[in-house]
Amino acid sequence: MVEELKHIGTRLRALRNSRGWTLEDLAARAQMSTSTLSRLESGKRQASLELLVPLTRQLGISLDSLITPTARDPRVRRSPVHRNGMVIAPLAPEGAPIATYKITYPPVDTLPEPKIHDGYEWLYVLTGKVRLILGDQDLVLSRGEAAEFDTRVPHSICAAGKRSAQVLSIFNNDGVRMHTHTAGTEIAASDATDTNAAGTEPSNTDPAD
């Protein structure tokens, strides 16, 4: 606990900066001198309830939240999923609010059928070229290009040409729930956890489901 108390100043500074406040802004709000707050953030002033209570009140946090918990192992250890020629590697912890994947798309002979689902997707091409069908648009993205789109628009993704392509793909919670239906055709909930047969994004938070 003593070791964790040493990080209160750093935590205070981070919270203040996240709100876009200067030292003077927060000090004035908490009715203390700027020098006192500066010394507290730098660890040169011992934290006390008298100082911390008005600060936490202005920051809208509890006293407990200033105690930095023991750091957990930050590494994400989730196995890649192989499906329909794709390799889907989860890059975020299971249950994370933002789902991130590295997806390898194989070359295909037949374009994948467009899908529709709630949410937004952002993707970045790491290697190769990616073909993105988005509504009436037929786009080819090269390495280093990115795209962001509303997934309620009929869309499909595959490698362009005869070589595999890798993308970094990010979804919000709505975007990873499930495909609600193909463009113009409803599908059953039991089928909603499948990705496009020829290679689109994972359709819920765990593409292994």
Secondary structure per residue as TSV (DSSP state, phi and psi in degrees):
chain	resnum	aa	ss	phi	psi
A	1	M	-	360.0	-41.0
A	2	V	H	-59.3	-42.0
A	3	E	H	-63.0	-38.6
A	4	E	H	-70.1	-31.4
A	5	L	H	-64.4	-24.0
A	6	K	T	-66.2	-19.0
A	7	H	T	-95.7	4.0
A	8	I	H	-60.0	-43.9
A	9	G	H	-61.3	-43.8
A	10	T	H	-62.3	-41.1
A	11	R	H	-64.7	-41.7
A	12	L	H	-60.8	-44.2
A	13	R	H	-62.6	-42.6
A	14	A	H	-64.0	-42.0
A	15	L	H	-66.0	-41.1
A	16	R	H	-63.2	-47.1
A	17	N	H	-63.0	-35.9
A	18	S	H	-64.3	-22.4
A	19	R	T	-95.5	-0.7
A	20	G	T	74.3	22.6
A	21	W	-	-96.3	144.7
A	22	T	-	-84.9	170.4
A	23	L	H	-55.3	-43.6
A	24	E	H	-62.6	-39.2
A	25	D	H	-60.1	-52.9
A	26	L	H	-69.5	-39.3
A	27	A	H	-60.6	-41.8
A	28	A	H	-65.6	-41.1
A	29	R	H	-63.5	-39.0
A	30	A	T	-89.5	1.8
A	31	Q	T	57.0	51.7
A	32	M	S	-137.6	168.5
A	33	S	-	-75.6	151.3
A	34	T	H	-63.0	-37.6
A	35	S	H	-65.1	-37.0
A	36	T	H	-63.7	-45.3
A	37	L	H	-65.0	-40.3
A	38	S	H	-62.0	-43.2
A	39	R	H	-67.6	-34.9
A	40	L	H	-66.5	-43.8
A	41	E	H	-67.2	-33.7
A	42	S	H	-84.9	-3.9
A	43	G	T	84.4	7.1
A	44	K	S	-87.5	-8.9
A	45	R	S	-123.8	128.6
A	46	Q	-	-68.4	135.2
A	47	A	-	-72.5	142.2
A	48	S	-	-141.6	161.2
A	49	L	H	-60.2	-36.9
A	50	E	H	-59.5	-35.8
A	51	L	H	-85.4	-39.8
A	52	L	H	-76.3	-34.8
A	53	V	H	-59.1	-50.7
A	54	P	H	-66.3	-30.5
A	55	L	H	-68.2	-46.5
A	56	T	H	-65.8	-32.2
A	57	R	H	-64.6	-43.1
A	58	Q	H	-70.9	-33.5
A	59	L	H	-80.3	-13.1
A	60	G	T	72.3	35.7
A	61	I	-	-129.4	168.6
A	62	S	-	-92.0	160.8
A	63	L	S	-60.9	-37.3
A	64	D	G	-61.1	-32.7
A	65	S	G	-70.7	-12.3
A	66	L	G	-81.1	-15.8
A	67	I	S	-83.0	112.6
A	68	T	-	-70.9	120.6
A	69	P	-	-68.6	161.2
A	70	T	-	-59.9	130.7
A	71	A	-	-64.3	130.9
A	72	R	-	-85.1	166.9
A	73	D	-	-63.5	117.5
A	74	P	-	-80.7	-6.6
A	75	R	-	-72.6	140.6
A	76	V	-	-97.5	117.3
A	77	R	-	-118.6	84.9
A	78	R	-	-128.8	136.9
A	79	S	-	-75.8	142.0
A	80	P	-	-63.0	152.4
A	81	V	E	-112.0	133.2
A	82	H	E	-105.3	121.8
A	83	R	E	-150.5	125.7
A	84	N	T	51.5	37.3
A	85	G	T	87.7	-14.6
A	86	M	E	-83.4	154.2
A	87	V	E	-119.1	115.8
A	88	I	E	-111.5	109.9
A	89	A	E	-107.0	110.3
A	90	P	E	-67.5	133.8
A	91	L	-	-113.0	-2.4
A	92	A	S	-121.7	155.0
A	93	P	-	-60.6	151.0
A	94	E	T	-60.8	133.4
A	95	G	T	87.0	1.1
A	96	A	-	-64.0	143.6
A	97	P	S	-63.8	-27.2
A	98	I	S	-115.0	118.5
A	99	A	E	-92.2	128.4
A	100	T	E	-125.3	134.1
A	101	Y	E	-135.7	149.2
A	102	K	E	-104.1	120.0
A	103	I	E	-117.1	130.0
A	104	T	E	-103.4	118.8
A	105	Y	E	-98.3	128.1
A	106	P	-	-82.7	162.5
A	107	P	-	-61.4	146.4
A	108	V	-	-129.7	152.2
A	109	D	S	-91.1	-27.7
A	110	T	S	-121.9	132.9
A	111	L	-	-64.3	139.0
A	112	P	-	-66.8	148.4
A	113	E	-	-72.5	135.5
A	114	P	-	-59.6	145.3
A	115	K	E	-123.2	163.3
A	116	I	E	-134.5	135.2
A	117	H	-	-157.4	164.3
A	118	D	S	-68.5	152.1
A	119	G	S	109.7	-168.2
A	120	Y	E	-129.9	152.6
A	121	E	E	-130.4	143.4
A	122	W	E	-125.1	132.6
A	123	L	E	-135.9	152.4
A	124	Y	E	-133.7	129.2
A	125	V	E	-83.4	118.0
A	126	L	E	-86.3	-47.2
A	127	T	E	-142.7	155.3
A	128	G	S	73.7	-160.5
A	129	K	-	-128.4	143.1
A	130	V	E	-119.2	135.3
A	131	R	E	-99.3	124.4
A	132	L	E	-117.8	113.8
A	133	I	E	-94.7	117.1
A	134	L	E	-131.9	101.7
A	135	G	T	61.4	-123.1
A	136	D	T	-89.2	-0.5
A	137	Q	E	-92.5	139.0
A	138	D	E	-122.0	103.0
A	139	L	E	-116.2	148.1
A	140	V	E	-119.8	123.0
A	141	L	E	-107.2	131.5
A	142	S	-	-98.0	171.8
A	143	R	T	-53.8	132.5
A	144	G	T	91.9	-7.5
A	145	E	-	-94.3	152.6
A	146	A	E	-129.6	161.2
A	147	A	E	-146.6	145.4
A	148	E	E	-133.0	133.2
A	149	F	E	-154.4	157.8
A	150	D	E	-77.7	118.8
A	151	T	T	-78.5	2.8
A	152	R	T	-79.1	-11.3
A	153	V	S	-84.1	132.6
A	154	P	-	-53.0	129.5
A	155	H	E	-151.2	156.3
A	156	S	E	-151.8	155.5
A	157	I	E	-135.0	138.3
A	158	C	E	-158.2	170.1
A	159	A	E	-69.9	142.8
A	160	A	-	-99.2	128.8
A	161	G	S	90.6	-156.7
A	162	K	S	-104.8	11.4
A	163	R	S	-120.1	151.4
A	164	S	-	-65.9	159.2
A	165	A	E	-134.9	145.0
A	166	Q	E	-116.6	137.5
A	167	V	E	-131.2	152.8
A	168	L	E	-96.9	121.9
A	169	S	E	-123.5	130.4
A	170	I	E	-126.2	133.4
A	171	F	E	-125.7	150.3
A	172	N	-	-85.9	178.9
A	173	N	H	-57.9	-42.8
A	174	D	H	-63.4	-37.0
A	175	G	H	-69.5	-18.5
A	176	V	H	-106.2	1.8
A	177	R	H	-63.0	-62.9
A	178	M	-	-175.3	159.3
A	179	H	-	-74.9	124.4
A	180	T	-	-79.0	-36.8
A	181	H	E	-169.8	159.5
A	182	T	E	-74.3	166.5
A	183	A	T	-61.8	103.7
A	184	G	T	92.2	-2.6
A	185	T	E	-136.3	123.9
A	186	E	E	-72.4	147.6
A	187	I	-	-127.7	156.8
A	188	A	-	-72.1	155.2
A	189	A	G	-60.0	-33.0
A	190	S	G	-66.3	-22.8
A	191	D	G	-92.3	-8.8
A	192	A	T	-72.9	-15.2
A	193	T	T	-87.3	-1.9
A	194	D	-	-84.0	149.4
A	195	T	-	-85.8	170.0
A	196	N	-	-57.0	142.0
A	197	A	T	-58.6	-35.3
A	198	A	T	-98.5	2.2
A	199	G	T	117.3	85.8
A	200	T	-	-124.0	-170.8
A	201	E	-	-72.1	160.0
A	202	P	-	-60.4	144.0
A	203	S	S	-101.5	-0.3
A	204	N	S	-150.3	-177.2
A	205	T	S	-63.3	-24.4
A	206	D	-	-123.6	103.6
A	207	P	T	-64.8	-7.2
A	208	A	T	-80.8	-15.5
A	209	D	-	-66.1	360.0
